[in-house]
Each structure stands twice: as C-alpha cells, then as structure tokens.
Amino acid sequence: MNVLMFTNTYYPIVGGVSESVQRLKYQLCQAGHRVLVVAPRLEGQPEDEADVVRVTAVQHFNGSDFSLPVPMPGQLYEVIEDFEPDIVHSHHPFLLGDTAARAAETYGLPLVFTHHTLYEHYTHYVPGDSPRMQRFAIALATQYSWLCDSVIAPSESIRDLLLEREANSAVRVVPSGVDTARFTLGSGEARRQHHGIPAEAYVIGHLGRLAQEKNLSFLTEAVCLTLSRQPYAHFLVVGDGDASDAMQGIAEQHGVGDRVHFTGRLHGDALIDAYHAMDVFAFASHSETQGMVVAEAMAAGLPVVAVAAPGVVEVVEDGRNGRLLPEDDEDAMAEALDDLAEAGVRAPYREAALETAADYDEQRCARRCLLVYREIVARGGPFTHADDGGWDRVRGRLGAEWQMLRYRGRLLRHMVQGEWDQERPNWWPGGRHDEPGMPPE
C-alpha cells in the first residue's frame, strides 16, 4: 500500500506528533509498504531524506517550538502523481492538513485524520488568544473531521470527546506506538553521576516540552513538596522550553533548588538512560490525547503518578502501575510521590508498568492503523490521475478548492455569528459523503 502523509511537525522537531509520524512511517515501511511524508522545511533537517518532501515554513512561529508551513499545493502534484498513493493520512486539521484534504479530493482518495492534539490548549501561541479562539480551535478540528473518511483517536477518552463534540462518528482508536523493546534497555548511572545525584537517591522524573500547556507550575509545586519532606529526593527534568525558569524559581522558593536538575533536550540512548535514572515518573498535563511519554516511562519500568486527564486515564491504572489523581491537588500528588519513595513499594508497580507498555508497542499499533487503511481503501475506487486531461486536471483542483472554501466559510460564519456551542455543535450533523461532506443549511 502507498500511504501519503501530511504533517506540520517532523524531524528534527522533538514532540509527540513528530515522533508518532516517524515511528508509524518506519513500521509501515518495515512491513513492506511505501510511505511519502510531506513536512515543513526545518533547520537541522537531514540533507538526504528518503521519501520525505519538504515545503517552505516559517521557523519558531510566535516564539514557539513549532514551524508554520507555507504550503504551495501546485508544487506537490507532480510528486503525488509519481507516487500514486492509495490513501492520504493527515496529522493536522489545518495548514498541511488543508493540503492533504485538497489532495484527497483532487484524486478521489480516501482521507484519514489522526486527532493528535487538543488544539484548544495551544491557542496562547496565536495572537489574540481568548475563549473565542479556543472555541474556534475546537470547531476547526471538529469540522475538519467531516472532510475525512475516518478519524483516528489515540485513546478511548479522545474518541469519546470527539463524539461528544459531534465530530465525524467514523472514529477508530489507534494509540501512537512506542519502541518498547528499546526503552527497556538503558542505564541511568552515568546520568545520575553527571548531575551529582547519589546512587541511593529517590529520583522523581519528568520528560517533555517545558511549555505553558503542560501544567508544569502545578507539577513543580507538588514535586518540591515531596523534596522538602524527603531529603534524599531529587527532581530530574528532561526537555527544554520557556517554563524552565519558572520551574527553577518554584524550586528556589521551596529551598530545594540544588536538587532540581534540568538536562535540556536529549535524544537516542541519552534520553532512554535518563528514564532509567528515574525511580518514578510525574505527569500533570491536561492537553494530551495519549501522553506518549507515559507509555515510554512505563516501558522503562517506571510507576507513573499523574493527574487524570484525557489520554492518560487509559494508561495509568491507580494502585496497579501508578497513581491517578482525580484533580490538580498539590498535596495529593506529593503524598502519592511520598508513598513510592521506598524501592520495595515500587517493585509491583514496575512489573505492572512493563505489562501495560507492551500494549503500546509501535509494531502492534502500526498494524492497527493498517487495518483502518485497508477498511477505508476497500470502500473506495482507484487512484485517479488528475492531469490525464487538461479539463479533468482543472476540474479536480477547482473542486478541491471549492470544497475547502465552503468548509472554511461555514465555520467562520458560525463563529462570527456566535452560533458555535462548544458542547453541542448541532449545526454540524453532515458528513463528507452527504452533499458531499457539507452540513445542511
């Protein structure tokens, strides 16, 4: 099968979506399929990449780690024609996601969309952030789902949320995979020595982008409460971002600044060794659709203490492989971390964590994604060359642009008129194949 993927984030960006796309591509190729990825042009990207097409992008949009692709669809058609895809897989509902929808419409291809992100938690990166902007972000992803033949949710809780928002009901749950075998192998001794952490210390760890949407001030307050009560406890933070200064400031206020260690961004074996330098993994984000780092931590044998949030509740089972807290309660999280300070207490959690991680093995997840592809492809027709004839070529592309224009126009009109209800968008009951894909007036 030939799979055409579109993503706004890709290597060398470090993050959940980028990692998910890379791992899925690798596993599909290992299984004998072909994958062509369309991604932004980025600083530090490899000079020579197999089956990757880069498009122009604005780097570090609005001070974030993200790039802003500037897709020029006309430049991609020749590449798409040569590749002859069987299916289009979009990993975002905007920017290159729009290009994915245009390509699918132009060539009569099935379109799959993975809802990787709760976009309403990221509107602070956009000028004019407001509740209206958050509602717009929800509406954008919801209405995009109706352009698609199927939607992939990384977790059951995200599937339920999409159905609650009246997104396209053709939702399949496929987690983003983790190379579980690789994460079980690592040694944290050198990483502890590098930061001056004693071998006998109790190390609470965290890994991820240090950004506002990750709820890191709450997490740091809770961990520092534990550090203030446990003189042999340390906090190892892997990643970088604007929140690091605030986190360090909280640690200083608690008088434990010398036991909070920032590694910066790590890759490869260094990242895996950092997991193995930890005894417990702490996580407090509400913006995840799966929390892939939680599965990675469990693959390294770590119990996880986390706040109950979408994407996390499927992975962390309270009292078995970690502790799941019902709300942002600093004292409750600190107490849960206190309870896991003894190695003997952690041992059964470790075994359960390894068992849980096996369900998120990337090879298994790729097979589940392939089943979704095959189900959709079986319903559709063959790839169509839009440039076989001059009029067919123009008609196909104009049809795709008209489809996108109608969707965007409908969304903007309802947003301006204030008709969008965040909980029940009852103005959007249609689907891609109804008229075609347009909700009724």
SERO-471094 format. One record per residue (C-alpha): residue in three letters; residue number from 1; x, y, z. Coordinates in pm, whole numbers. Each point is the difference from the previous one (the first is absolute). Last residue first. Example, Ala and Ser with C-alpha at 12.3 -4.5 7.8 and 13.67 -1.06 7.14 Angstrom:
% residues 2
aa->SER, i->2, X->1367, Y->-106, Z->714
aa->ALA, i->1, X->-137, Y->-344, Z->66
//
This chain:
% residues 441
aa->GLU, i->441, X->-2824, Y->2469, Z->570
aa->PRO, i->440, X->103, Y->-364, Z->-5
aa->PRO, i->439, X->350, Y->-101, Z->104
aa->MET, i->438, X->236, Y->-39, Z->-294
aa->GLY, i->437, X->188, Y->-323, Z->-61
aa->PRO, i->436, X->-118, Y->-50, Z->-358
aa->GLU, i->435, X->-295, Y->71, Z->42
aa->ASP, i->434, X->-10, Y->-303, Z->229
aa->HIS, i->433, X->332, Y->-170, Z->-70
aa->ARG, i->432, X->220, Y->221, Z->214
aa->GLY, i->431, X->-243, Y->13, Z->285
aa->GLY, i->430, X->-288, Y->202, Z->139
aa->PRO, i->429, X->-110, Y->65, Z->358
aa->TRP, i->428, X->186, Y->330, Z->50
aa->TRP, i->427, X->-251, Y->260, Z->124
aa->ASN, i->426, X->-48, Y->-201, Z->317
aa->PRO, i->425, X->339, Y->114, Z->136
aa->ARG, i->424, X->-80, Y->-132, Z->349
aa->GLU, i->423, X->258, Y->80, Z->270
aa->GLN, i->422, X->189, Y->290, Z->-153
aa->ASP, i->421, X->-311, Y->163, Z->-143
aa->TRP, i->420, X->78, Y->178, Z->-324
aa->GLU, i->419, X->-273, Y->244, Z->-100
aa->GLY, i->418, X->194, Y->312, Z->93
aa->GLN, i->417, X->-71, Y->169, Z->-333
aa->VAL, i->416, X->372, Y->40, Z->-64
aa->MET, i->415, X->69, Y->-365, Z->89
aa->HIS, i->414, X->-288, Y->-125, Z->-213
aa->ARG, i->413, X->119, Y->196, Z->-299
aa->LEU, i->412, X->361, Y->-103, Z->49
aa->LEU, i->411, X->-86, Y->-371, Z->5
aa->ARG, i->410, X->-226, Y->20, Z->-306
aa->GLY, i->409, X->261, Y->194, Z->-196
aa->ARG, i->408, X->274, Y->-244, Z->94
aa->TYR, i->407, X->-207, Y->-296, Z->-112
aa->ARG, i->406, X->-116, Y->165, Z->-321
aa->LEU, i->405, X->351, Y->112, Z->-90
aa->MET, i->404, X->143, Y->-348, Z->57
aa->GLN, i->403, X->-254, Y->-160, Z->-235
aa->TRP, i->402, X->49, Y->273, Z->-259
aa->GLU, i->401, X->376, Y->-53, Z->6
aa->ALA, i->400, X->-40, Y->-375, Z->-51
aa->GLY, i->399, X->-245, Y->49, Z->-286
aa->LEU, i->398, X->233, Y->251, Z->-163
aa->ARG, i->397, X->278, Y->-257, Z->17
aa->GLY, i->396, X->-202, Y->-279, Z->-155
aa->ARG, i->395, X->-158, Y->222, Z->-263
aa->VAL, i->394, X->333, Y->141, Z->-115
aa->ARG, i->393, X->158, Y->-344, Z->-40
aa->ASP, i->392, X->-307, Y->-151, Z->-158
aa->TRP, i->391, X->-9, Y->289, Z->-252
aa->GLY, i->390, X->362, Y->-46, Z->-103
aa->GLY, i->389, X->-13, Y->-378, Z->-20
aa->ASP, i->388, X->193, Y->-268, Z->181
aa->ASP, i->387, X->93, Y->271, Z->251
aa->ALA, i->386, X->-223, Y->-111, Z->285
aa->HIS, i->385, X->144, Y->-352, Z->-11
aa->THR, i->384, X->-255, Y->-198, Z->198
aa->PHE, i->383, X->93, Y->-252, Z->269
aa->PRO, i->382, X->-241, Y->-292, Z->11
aa->GLY, i->381, X->-349, Y->-4, Z->154
aa->GLY, i->380, X->-113, Y->-5, Z->361
aa->ARG, i->379, X->-154, Y->-236, Z->255
aa->ALA, i->378, X->296, Y->-240, Z->19
aa->VAL, i->377, X->229, Y->300, Z->52
aa->ILE, i->376, X->-185, Y->83, Z->322
aa->GLU, i->375, X->27, Y->-343, Z->162
aa->ARG, i->374, X->357, Y->-39, Z->-121
aa->TYR, i->373, X->111, Y->329, Z->155
aa->VAL, i->372, X->-165, Y->-78, Z->334
aa->LEU, i->371, X->167, Y->-343, Z->5
aa->LEU, i->370, X->331, Y->172, Z->-71
aa->CYS, i->369, X->-46, Y->215, Z->310
aa->ARG, i->368, X->-44, Y->-312, Z->214
aa->ARG, i->367, X->315, Y->-152, Z->-152
aa->ALA, i->366, X->189, Y->321, Z->79
aa->CYS, i->365, X->-113, Y->-23, Z->363
aa->ARG, i->364, X->135, Y->-356, Z->35
aa->GLN, i->363, X->335, Y->101, Z->-149
aa->GLU, i->362, X->15, Y->308, Z->222
aa->ASP, i->361, X->-42, Y->-195, Z->325
aa->TYR, i->360, X->-272, Y->174, Z->198
aa->ASP, i->359, X->-161, Y->-310, Z->152
aa->ALA, i->358, X->345, Y->-112, Z->120
aa->ALA, i->357, X->22, Y->316, Z->213
aa->THR, i->356, X->-274, Y->-126, Z->230
aa->GLU, i->355, X->193, Y->-316, Z->90
aa->LEU, i->354, X->314, Y->203, Z->72
aa->ALA, i->353, X->-198, Y->233, Z->226
aa->ALA, i->352, X->-149, Y->-296, Z->188
aa->GLU, i->351, X->348, Y->-132, Z->80
aa->ARG, i->350, X->117, Y->342, Z->116
aa->TYR, i->349, X->-306, Y->55, Z->219
aa->PRO, i->348, X->78, Y->-328, Z->176
aa->ALA, i->347, X->356, Y->125, Z->80
aa->ARG, i->346, X->-84, Y->359, Z->104
aa->VAL, i->345, X->-84, Y->-82, Z->363
aa->GLY, i->344, X->326, Y->-187, Z->45
aa->ALA, i->343, X->198, Y->291, Z->-146
aa->GLU, i->342, X->-138, Y->240, Z->264
aa->ALA, i->341, X->-88, Y->354, Z->-114
aa->LEU, i->340, X->-328, Y->-109, Z->-159
aa->ASP, i->339, X->-223, Y->125, Z->284
aa->ASP, i->338, X->168, Y->340, Z->-5
aa->LEU, i->337, X->-88, Y->41, Z->-369
aa->ALA, i->336, X->-366, Y->-71, Z->79
aa->GLU, i->335, X->18, Y->246, Z->290
aa->ALA, i->334, X->146, Y->269, Z->-226
aa->MET, i->333, X->-278, Y->-60, Z->-255
aa->ALA, i->332, X->-266, Y->32, Z->271
aa->ASP, i->331, X->159, Y->315, Z->143
aa->GLU, i->330, X->20, Y->167, Z->-340
aa->ASP, i->329, X->-362, Y->-75, Z->-90
aa->ASP, i->328, X->-70, Y->42, Z->-372
aa->GLU, i->327, X->-283, Y->-253, Z->-28
aa->PRO, i->326, X->-97, Y->-369, Z->7
aa->LEU, i->325, X->351, Y->-130, Z->67
aa->LEU, i->324, X->117, Y->-319, Z->-171
aa->ARG, i->323, X->277, Y->-188, Z->176
aa->GLY, i->322, X->222, Y->-254, Z->-169
aa->ASN, i->321, X->5, Y->-341, Z->-169
aa->ARG, i->320, X->-257, Y->-167, Z->228
aa->GLY, i->319, X->-131, Y->234, Z->269
aa->ASP, i->318, X->-161, Y->238, Z->-248
aa->GLU, i->317, X->13, Y->-131, Z->-354
aa->VAL, i->316, X->199, Y->236, Z->-221
aa->VAL, i->315, X->-28, Y->-62, Z->-374
aa->GLU, i->314, X->-367, Y->56, Z->-86
aa->VAL, i->313, X->-28, Y->293, Z->243
aa->VAL, i->312, X->289, Y->177, Z->-171
aa->GLY, i->311, X->-156, Y->81, Z->-337
aa->PRO, i->310, X->-254, Y->236, Z->149
aa->ALA, i->309, X->95, Y->109, Z->352
aa->ALA, i->308, X->32, Y->-158, Z->346
aa->VAL, i->307, X->305, Y->168, Z->153
aa->ALA, i->306, X->308, Y->-220, Z->-1
aa->VAL, i->305, X->234, Y->-208, Z->214
aa->VAL, i->304, X->167, Y->-256, Z->-226
aa->PRO, i->303, X->184, Y->-314, Z->111
aa->LEU, i->302, X->315, Y->-40, Z->-208
aa->GLY, i->301, X->105, Y->-322, Z->-173
aa->ALA, i->300, X->172, Y->159, Z->-301
aa->ALA, i->299, X->-299, Y->-103, Z->-212
aa->MET, i->298, X->-210, Y->179, Z->263
aa->ALA, i->297, X->190, Y->322, Z->-65
aa->GLU, i->296, X->-50, Y->-39, Z->-374
aa->ALA, i->295, X->-375, Y->-54, Z->50
aa->VAL, i->294, X->-17, Y->318, Z->210
aa->VAL, i->293, X->212, Y->182, Z->-260
aa->MET, i->292, X->-273, Y->-79, Z->-255
aa->GLY, i->291, X->-257, Y->198, Z->197
aa->GLN, i->290, X->-304, Y->-105, Z->-201
aa->THR, i->289, X->-208, Y->296, Z->-109
aa->GLU, i->288, X->197, Y->234, Z->221
aa->SER, i->287, X->-97, Y->352, Z->108
aa->HIS, i->286, X->-78, Y->-61, Z->370
aa->SER, i->285, X->367, Y->-42, Z->96
aa->ALA, i->284, X->93, Y->-110, Z->353
aa->PHE, i->283, X->267, Y->-270, Z->-28
aa->ALA, i->282, X->245, Y->-144, Z->253
aa->PHE, i->281, X->220, Y->-301, Z->-83
aa->VAL, i->280, X->146, Y->-204, Z->287
aa->ASP, i->279, X->344, Y->-152, Z->64
aa->MET, i->278, X->190, Y->202, Z->-260
aa->ALA, i->277, X->351, Y->-58, Z->-138
aa->HIS, i->276, X->-151, Y->-262, Z->-233
aa->TYR, i->275, X->-207, Y->269, Z->-171
aa->ALA, i->274, X->318, Y->204, Z->-47
aa->ASP, i->273, X->172, Y->-303, Z->-153
aa->ILE, i->272, X->-276, Y->-11, Z->-262
aa->LEU, i->271, X->57, Y->367, Z->-87
aa->ALA, i->270, X->377, Y->-46, Z->-25
aa->ASP, i->269, X->-51, Y->-309, Z->-217
aa->GLY, i->268, X->-183, Y->199, Z->-265
aa->HIS, i->267, X->-60, Y->369, Z->61
aa->LEU, i->266, X->14, Y->248, Z->286
aa->ARG, i->265, X->-129, Y->357, Z->31
aa->GLY, i->264, X->120, Y->183, Z->310
aa->THR, i->263, X->115, Y->-199, Z->302
aa->PHE, i->262, X->-163, Y->217, Z->268
aa->HIS, i->261, X->74, Y->-107, Z->359
aa->VAL, i->260, X->-198, Y->91, Z->313
aa->ARG, i->259, X->184, Y->-95, Z->320
aa->ASP, i->258, X->197, Y->325, Z->35
aa->GLY, i->257, X->-323, Y->199, Z->-30
aa->VAL, i->256, X->-151, Y->-166, Z->308
aa->GLY, i->255, X->-70, Y->306, Z->215
aa->HIS, i->254, X->-372, Y->3, Z->-80
aa->GLN, i->253, X->30, Y->345, Z->-159
aa->GLU, i->252, X->305, Y->-121, Z->-191
aa->ALA, i->251, X->-199, Y->-289, Z->-146
aa->ILE, i->250, X->-276, Y->237, Z->-109
aa->GLY, i->249, X->257, Y->221, Z->-173
aa->GLN, i->248, X->151, Y->-299, Z->-180
aa->MET, i->247, X->-343, Y->-88, Z->-136
aa->ALA, i->246, X->-60, Y->359, Z->-110
aa->ASP, i->245, X->335, Y->5, Z->-180
aa->SER, i->244, X->-71, Y->-334, Z->-169
aa->ALA, i->243, X->-341, Y->106, Z->-134
aa->ASP, i->242, X->143, Y->156, Z->-318
aa->GLY, i->241, X->115, Y->-331, Z->-142
aa->ASP, i->240, X->231, Y->-294, Z->46
aa->GLY, i->239, X->-18, Y->-373, Z->52
aa->VAL, i->238, X->84, Y->-253, Z->270
aa->VAL, i->237, X->-69, Y->100, Z->363
aa->LEU, i->236, X->159, Y->-202, Z->280
aa->PHE, i->235, X->-141, Y->80, Z->347
aa->HIS, i->234, X->198, Y->-127, Z->301
aa->ALA, i->233, X->-100, Y->-174, Z->325
aa->TYR, i->232, X->248, Y->-79, Z->279
aa->PRO, i->231, X->-132, Y->270, Z->235
aa->GLN, i->230, X->-361, Y->-121, Z->-41
aa->ARG, i->229, X->-238, Y->257, Z->151
aa->SER, i->228, X->120, Y->304, Z->-197
aa->LEU, i->227, X->44, Y->-219, Z->-306
aa->THR, i->226, X->-360, Y->-118, Z->27
aa->LEU, i->225, X->-130, Y->356, Z->14
aa->CYS, i->224, X->233, Y->77, Z->-291
aa->VAL, i->223, X->-174, Y->-267, Z->-208
aa->ALA, i->222, X->-342, Y->155, Z->62
aa->GLU, i->221, X->111, Y->356, Z->-77
aa->THR, i->220, X->184, Y->-120, Z->-311
aa->LEU, i->219, X->-308, Y->-179, Z->-135
aa->PHE, i->218, X->-226, Y->301, Z->59
aa->SER, i->217, X->245, Y->230, Z->-177
aa->LEU, i->216, X->40, Y->-258, Z->-275
aa->ASN, i->215, X->-358, Y->-12, Z->-127
aa->LYS, i->214, X->119, Y->-115, Z->-347
aa->GLU, i->213, X->-174, Y->282, Z->-192
aa->GLN, i->212, X->255, Y->257, Z->114
aa->ALA, i->211, X->300, Y->-177, Z->-149
aa->LEU, i->210, X->293, Y->-208, Z->121
aa->ARG, i->209, X->-18, Y->-252, Z->-283
aa->GLY, i->208, X->13, Y->-350, Z->141
aa->LEU, i->207, X->153, Y->-225, Z->262
aa->HIS, i->206, X->-57, Y->-17, Z->377
aa->GLY, i->205, X->185, Y->-186, Z->272
aa->ILE, i->204, X->-13, Y->-63, Z->374
aa->VAL, i->203, X->332, Y->-139, Z->121
aa->TYR, i->202, X->33, Y->-161, Z->346
aa->ALA, i->201, X->372, Y->16, Z->68
aa->GLU, i->200, X->214, Y->-312, Z->68
aa->ALA, i->199, X->229, Y->55, Z->-300
aa->PRO, i->198, X->56, Y->360, Z->102
aa->ILE, i->197, X->-98, Y->271, Z->-253
aa->GLY, i->196, X->296, Y->215, Z->-103
aa->HIS, i->195, X->-155, Y->91, Z->-334
aa->HIS, i->194, X->246, Y->-199, Z->-214
aa->GLN, i->193, X->7, Y->-279, Z->259
aa->ARG, i->192, X->-374, Y->-50, Z->-33
aa->ARG, i->191, X->25, Y->-12, Z->-379
aa->ALA, i->190, X->288, Y->-248, Z->20
aa->GLU, i->189, X->-199, Y->-235, Z->225
aa->GLY, i->188, X->-323, Y->13, Z->-198
aa->SER, i->187, X->58, Y->-306, Z->-214
aa->GLY, i->186, X->-225, Y->-98, Z->-285
aa->LEU, i->185, X->-186, Y->-283, Z->-168
aa->THR, i->184, X->-376, Y->-15, Z->63
aa->PHE, i->183, X->-43, Y->303, Z->-227
aa->ARG, i->182, X->131, Y->-191, Z->-302
aa->ALA, i->181, X->-248, Y->-286, Z->35
aa->THR, i->180, X->-289, Y->244, Z->45
aa->ASP, i->179, X->57, Y->188, Z->-324
aa->VAL, i->178, X->-315, Y->203, Z->65
aa->GLY, i->177, X->-314, Y->14, Z->-212
aa->SER, i->176, X->-258, Y->274, Z->-37
aa->PRO, i->175, X->-329, Y->-149, Z->115
aa->VAL, i->174, X->-265, Y->-106, Z->-255
aa->VAL, i->173, X->-365, Y->57, Z->92
aa->ARG, i->172, X->-230, Y->18, Z->-303
aa->VAL, i->171, X->-250, Y->280, Z->-61
aa->ALA, i->170, X->-260, Y->-2, Z->-279
aa->SER, i->169, X->-231, Y->223, Z->209
aa->ASN, i->168, X->121, Y->317, Z->-171
aa->ALA, i->167, X->7, Y->262, Z->275
aa->GLU, i->166, X->-304, Y->55, Z->216
aa->ARG, i->165, X->189, Y->162, Z->290
aa->GLU, i->164, X->-100, Y->-295, Z->220
aa->LEU, i->163, X->123, Y->-234, Z->-272
aa->LEU, i->162, X->337, Y->176, Z->2
aa->LEU, i->161, X->19, Y->-19, Z->381
aa->ASP, i->160, X->-82, Y->-372, Z->-2
aa->ARG, i->159, X->274, Y->-67, Z->-254
aa->ILE, i->158, X->239, Y->211, Z->208
aa->SER, i->157, X->-81, Y->-207, Z->308
aa->GLU, i->156, X->47, Y->-324, Z->-194
aa->SER, i->155, X->352, Y->96, Z->-103
aa->PRO, i->154, X->211, Y->100, Z->-303
aa->ALA, i->153, X->-312, Y->93, Z->-201
aa->ILE, i->152, X->10, Y->-82, Z->-370
aa->VAL, i->151, X->-263, Y->163, Z->-219
aa->SER, i->150, X->-151, Y->-161, Z->-309
aa->ASP, i->149, X->-127, Y->100, Z->-343
aa->CYS, i->148, X->102, Y->358, Z->60
aa->LEU, i->147, X->-140, Y->342, Z->-86
aa->TRP, i->146, X->-234, Y->-35, Z->298
aa->SER, i->145, X->301, Y->-19, Z->233
aa->TYR, i->144, X->98, Y->349, Z->-113
aa->GLN, i->143, X->-322, Y->129, Z->160
aa->THR, i->142, X->108, Y->-122, Z->340
aa->ALA, i->141, X->361, Y->111, Z->-29
aa->LEU, i->140, X->-93, Y->358, Z->-92
aa->ALA, i->139, X->-289, Y->12, Z->246
aa->ILE, i->138, X->227, Y->-83, Z->293
aa->ALA, i->137, X->253, Y->261, Z->-109
aa->PHE, i->136, X->-280, Y->255, Z->-48
aa->ARG, i->135, X->-125, Y->-66, Z->351
aa->GLN, i->134, X->350, Y->70, Z->128
aa->MET, i->133, X->16, Y->320, Z->-205
aa->ARG, i->132, X->-331, Y->111, Z->149
aa->PRO, i->131, X->134, Y->-71, Z->349
aa->SER, i->130, X->288, Y->236, Z->-86
aa->ASP, i->129, X->348, Y->5, Z->-156
aa->GLY, i->128, X->36, Y->310, Z->-216
aa->PRO, i->127, X->338, Y->-92, Z->-148
aa->VAL, i->126, X->36, Y->-379, Z->-33
aa->TYR, i->125, X->239, Y->-200, Z->221
aa->HIS, i->124, X->-247, Y->34, Z->287
aa->THR, i->123, X->-240, Y->-205, Z->-215
aa->TYR, i->122, X->177, Y->-323, Z->94
aa->HIS, i->121, X->-244, Y->-158, Z->250
aa->GLU, i->120, X->-290, Y->35, Z->-246
aa->TYR, i->119, X->194, Y->-222, Z->-241
aa->LEU, i->118, X->-56, Y->-320, Z->196
aa->THR, i->117, X->258, Y->-185, Z->-211
aa->HIS, i->116, X->56, Y->-321, Z->-194
aa->HIS, i->115, X->-336, Y->-20, Z->-181
aa->THR, i->114, X->121, Y->-236, Z->-274
aa->PHE, i->113, X->-174, Y->73, Z->-330
aa->VAL, i->112, X->-64, Y->-253, Z->-276
aa->LEU, i->111, X->-92, Y->100, Z->-356
aa->PRO, i->110, X->-111, Y->-239, Z->-275
aa->LEU, i->109, X->119, Y->99, Z->-347
aa->GLY, i->108, X->-207, Y->158, Z->-278
aa->TYR, i->107, X->309, Y->160, Z->-150
aa->THR, i->106, X->-87, Y->365, Z->50
aa->GLU, i->105, X->-199, Y->-59, Z->319
aa->ALA, i->104, X->284, Y->-190, Z->168
aa->ALA, i->103, X->257, Y->257, Z->-109
aa->ARG, i->102, X->-216, Y->289, Z->122
aa->ALA, i->101, X->-54, Y->-169, Z->336
aa->ALA, i->100, X->375, Y->-57, Z->40
aa->THR, i->99, X->67, Y->364, Z->-90
aa->ASP, i->98, X->-241, Y->107, Z->272
aa->GLY, i->97, X->187, Y->-221, Z->245
aa->LEU, i->96, X->317, Y->169, Z->-120
aa->LEU, i->95, X->-138, Y->318, Z->158
aa->PHE, i->94, X->-298, Y->-120, Z->208
aa->PRO, i->93, X->-162, Y->-315, Z->146
aa->HIS, i->92, X->332, Y->-174, Z->80
aa->HIS, i->91, X->140, Y->-355, Z->-44
aa->SER, i->90, X->-149, Y->-64, Z->-344
aa->HIS, i->89, X->18, Y->-347, Z->-153
aa->VAL, i->88, X->-75, Y->-27, Z->-374
aa->ILE, i->87, X->-71, Y->-343, Z->-152
aa->ASP, i->86, X->95, Y->-215, Z->-299
aa->PRO, i->85, X->278, Y->231, Z->-111
aa->GLU, i->84, X->135, Y->17, Z->-359
aa->PHE, i->83, X->353, Y->118, Z->88
aa->ASP, i->82, X->70, Y->158, Z->-339
aa->GLU, i->81, X->-329, Y->191, Z->2
aa->ILE, i->80, X->60, Y->116, Z->356
aa->VAL, i->79, X->342, Y->136, Z->-92
aa->GLU, i->78, X->-144, Y->182, Z->-302
aa->TYR, i->77, X->-283, Y->138, Z->209
aa->LEU, i->76, X->220, Y->142, Z->274
aa->GLN, i->75, X->98, Y->336, Z->-151
aa->GLY, i->74, X->-364, Y->90, Z->-59
aa->PRO, i->73, X->-76, Y->-43, Z->368
aa->MET, i->72, X->218, Y->287, Z->119
aa->PRO, i->71, X->5, Y->-56, Z->374
aa->VAL, i->70, X->144, Y->269, Z->226
aa->PRO, i->69, X->77, Y->-211, Z->304
aa->LEU, i->68, X->12, Y->181, Z->336
aa->SER, i->67, X->269, Y->-151, Z->220
aa->PHE, i->66, X->-51, Y->-89, Z->363
aa->ASP, i->65, X->236, Y->37, Z->294
aa->SER, i->64, X->-179, Y->323, Z->93
aa->GLY, i->63, X->116, Y->362, Z->-20
aa->ASN, i->62, X->-290, Y->112, Z->-220
aa->PHE, i->61, X->83, Y->-267, Z->-262
aa->HIS, i->60, X->342, Y->-151, Z->59
aa->GLN, i->59, X->86, Y->-36, Z->-374
aa->VAL, i->58, X->-225, Y->119, Z->-284
aa->ALA, i->57, X->-34, Y->-291, Z->-242
aa->THR, i->56, X->72, Y->-90, Z->-365
aa->VAL, i->55, X->-90, Y->-355, Z->-96
aa->ARG, i->54, X->199, Y->-320, Z->51
aa->VAL, i->53, X->-68, Y->-331, Z->-178
aa->VAL, i->52, X->108, Y->-314, Z->186
aa->ASP, i->51, X->34, Y->-345, Z->-160
aa->ALA, i->50, X->367, Y->-51, Z->87
aa->GLU, i->49, X->169, Y->300, Z->150
aa->ASP, i->48, X->337, Y->147, Z->-103
aa->GLU, i->47, X->110, Y->329, Z->148
aa->PRO, i->46, X->-144, Y->-94, Z->337
aa->GLN, i->45, X->-200, Y->275, Z->175
aa->GLY, i->44, X->193, Y->241, Z->221
aa->GLU, i->43, X->-222, Y->301, Z->-66
aa->LEU, i->42, X->-336, Y->-111, Z->-131
aa->ARG, i->41, X->-183, Y->-32, Z->-334
aa->PRO, i->40, X->-354, Y->-98, Z->91
aa->ALA, i->39, X->-137, Y->-352, Z->-63
aa->VAL, i->38, X->-145, Y->-215, Z->-280
aa->VAL, i->37, X->70, Y->-366, Z->84
aa->LEU, i->36, X->-5, Y->-274, Z->-265
aa->VAL, i->35, X->-55, Y->-352, Z->134
aa->ARG, i->34, X->44, Y->-329, Z->-187
aa->HIS, i->33, X->-108, Y->-332, Z->153
aa->GLY, i->32, X->218, Y->-305, Z->66
aa->ALA, i->31, X->-59, Y->-55, Z->371
aa->GLN, i->30, X->322, Y->185, Z->84
aa->CYS, i->29, X->-137, Y->294, Z->-200
aa->LEU, i->28, X->-314, Y->3, Z->212
aa->GLN, i->27, X->209, Y->-19, Z->318
aa->TYR, i->26, X->227, Y->288, Z->-102
aa->LYS, i->25, X->-285, Y->225, Z->-111
aa->LEU, i->24, X->-190, Y->-63, Z->324
aa->ARG, i->23, X->310, Y->77, Z->205
aa->GLN, i->22, X->73, Y->324, Z->-185
aa->VAL, i->21, X->-361, Y->117, Z->17
aa->SER, i->20, X->-28, Y->-71, Z->373
aa->GLU, i->19, X->333, Y->166, Z->80
aa->SER, i->18, X->-100, Y->321, Z->-178
aa->VAL, i->17, X->-342, Y->-4, Z->163
aa->GLY, i->16, X->137, Y->-54, Z->351
aa->GLY, i->15, X->284, Y->244, Z->-8
aa->VAL, i->14, X->360, Y->56, Z->-105
aa->ILE, i->13, X->32, Y->195, Z->-324
aa->PRO, i->12, X->287, Y->-139, Z->-212
aa->TYR, i->11, X->-209, Y->-170, Z->-138
aa->TYR, i->10, X->-363, Y->78, Z->-69
aa->THR, i->9, X->-273, Y->246, Z->86
aa->ASN, i->8, X->-270, Y->138, Z->-232
aa->THR, i->7, X->-80, Y->-350, Z->-130
aa->PHE, i->6, X->-136, Y->-139, Z->-328
aa->MET, i->5, X->20, Y->-372, Z->-79
aa->LEU, i->4, X->-43, Y->-180, Z->-336
aa->VAL, i->3, X->-28, Y->-378, Z->49
aa->ASN, i->2, X->74, Y->-244, Z->-284
aa->MET, i->1, X->-119, Y->-353, Z->81
//
